[in-house]
Amino acid sequence: GGDIVINQTGDIDLPDITAPAAITITATGNISQAGGFTSVIATGAATFNFGDNLTLDGVNDFKGSISVDTNGSGEIQVNDSFATEIAASNIGTGNFTLTTTGAVTQSAPIVQAAGAGAFSVLTGGAEINLSNVANNFTGAVYLTNSNTRAIQLRDVDAVVLGYINQQQNKAGTLAVTAGGDITQLPGTGIVTGTGGATFTGVNATSVLL
């Protein structure tokens, strides 16, 4: 089968979709799923362009990469039943939450607009690797995984950490690298595995946790 392309003026509420190749959905308003009970299964790349909110809270399976693009202030929520590869994404100023049972990786930069909300990734017992050199997280970053899996985070300039949670009695490692200061949002905490944690800022005095 071929690619699926959907263009909508205003909001779109997605039914069950099975895409044998790539899928591109564009809406000037919200993109959502029918009460969280529908699913998007995409074999190829999945691209979502929207003006307001993106709510993909169904039982989804993005087998290819997923890309989101908005200049707005809407909320972004994505659920994936397996591993997730994030392609080039511009995610506006709203909060971003990705929940998946598999590993989270990326193939291109993730860029938040200035003054953005929180960027959150929650996985099961799987790796989180957000180490693209051109990432730019302007909101606080929250990352959670378990088991022995590593977390890697990179930002082109300063980065603010929210809660970072790994399984304490497992050999997971944490590595955070930034081109500016690495700081922590007041009132949050960092729990690491036994594999150790590394924080690399722009200079020896730029890690303030």
N, C-alpha and C positions, 0 to 999 in steps of 0.2 A: 504494500500500500504506500501511498504518498504522504506528503506532509499535510498537516492540518493547520489552517490559518483562520482565525476568527477576529473580526473587528467589530467593536460595539461602541456606539455613542451612548454615554451614560453608564449604568451599572450592568453587570452580567452575573447571573447565578448559574454556575456550571452544573450540568447533569453528569452522569457517568461518562467518562471519555476514555477510550483506548486508542492510543495513537501508535500506529506501526512504525512511524518514523518520527520526525520532529514535529513539535507543536508550538505555535505562536499565538498568544491571546493578547489582544490590545483593547483596553476600555478607557474611556475618558473619566469614568467614575470608579466604582468598586468592582473588584473581582472576588467572588465568593463561591462557596459550595453549598448545596441545598441542605442546610441544617447540619453540616458536617457528616452527612450519611452517604455522600457520593464519593467517587474515587476518580483520580486522574492517573492513568497508567501510560507512561510515555517511554517508548523504546529509544527514541533519539533525544536531541536537545529540547528542553522546555523553556520557553521564553515568555515572560509576563511583563507587559507594559501597562501602566495604570496611572490614574490621576489621584485616586483617594486611597482606599484600603485594599490590601491583598490578604484574603483569609482562605488559606488552603488547609483546612482542618479536618479533612476527610481521611480515608484510608488510601493514601497515595503511594505510588511506586515510580519514582523518577529514575529510570535505568540509565539515561544519559545525564548530561549536566543540566542544571537549572540556573536561569539568569533572571533577575528582577530589575526593573528600571522604572524609577519614578522621581520626579522633582518635588513631590508633594510632602505633606506632613502626616500622611496616614500611617496606620499600623500595618505591620507585615507579620503574618503568622504562616509558617509552612510546616506541615507534617509529612514525613517520609518513612515508609515502613522498613526501608533497608538503608544502604549507604547513600550518601549524598555528595555529589560533586558540584561545587558552586562555580559557575562561569562568571564572566565580567558582569558586575552588578553595581548600579548606582541606586542607593536605597533611601534617599531623601532624609527627612529629619525625624520621622516617626520611630517608634520602637520596632526592633526586628527580633523575632523569635523563631528559631529552627529546632524542631524536635525530631529525632531519628533514632532508630535502634542500631544503625550501622555507623561506619566511619564517616567523618566529615572531612573532605579535602577541597581543594580549589584548583582551577586551571587558569584563572585570571584574577585581576585585582577586585577587591570589594571596597567601595568608596561610600562613606556616609557624608551627607552635606554638613556644613558647619552647624554646630549647636544641636546635633542629633540626639535622639533618645538612646536607650540601652540597646546593645547588640548582644543577644543571648543565643548560645548553642547548648543543647542538652542531648547527650547520646546515652546509649546503654554501655556495655563493656567494649567500647570501640575508640579508636584514635580520633583526635581532633587535630588536624594539620592545616592551620591558616597562616602559612609562612611566606606568602607572596610578598616580594619586596616593595610593591607599590600599594599595599593595603593602606587605607586611611580611615581609622575608626575615631570619630569625634565624640561619640558617646561612650559611656562606661561599658566595658566588655565583661560578660558573664559566661563562664565555660564550666560545664559539668560532664564528667565521664566516670567510669569505674573500671574495675579489674586492673590489669597491668598496663593499660594503654597510655600512650604518651599524649601530652598536649603541647602543641607548638603554636605560637602567636607572634606575628611580626607586624609592625606599623612603620610607615615611612617617616613619621615624626613622633610627637608625643602620644602616649597612650595612658588611659585611666582604666585601672582594673576594678571591677566589682567583685562579686563572689567568684572564686575559682575553687572548684571542688573535685578532688580525686579521692580514690579509696585509700585510706591511710595505711592499711596493712598489706597493700599490693605495691609492686615495684614500678609504678608509673612514674614517668619523668615529666617535668614542666620546664619549658624554655620560652622566655619572652624576650624579644629583641625589638628595640625601637630606635628611630633616628633622633628622638628627643627624650624628654624626661619620661620615666615610668613612675606613675603615682597610683595611689589607691583611693577609691571613693570612701569617705569617712563612714564608719559603721559597718563596712563589709569585711570579709575575712578570706584568707587563702588557706586551703587544706590540700597538702600535696601527698603523693605516694612516697614510698621509701626509696625511689630511684633518684631523688634529689631535684632541686629547682635551680635554674639559672636565669638571671635577669641581666640583660646587656643593654645599657642605655648609651646615649651619645658620648658620655664621659664618665669618669669614676664617681662623680657626685650627683649623677642624674637619676639614681634609683632611690625613690623615697616611698618606702612602704611601712 
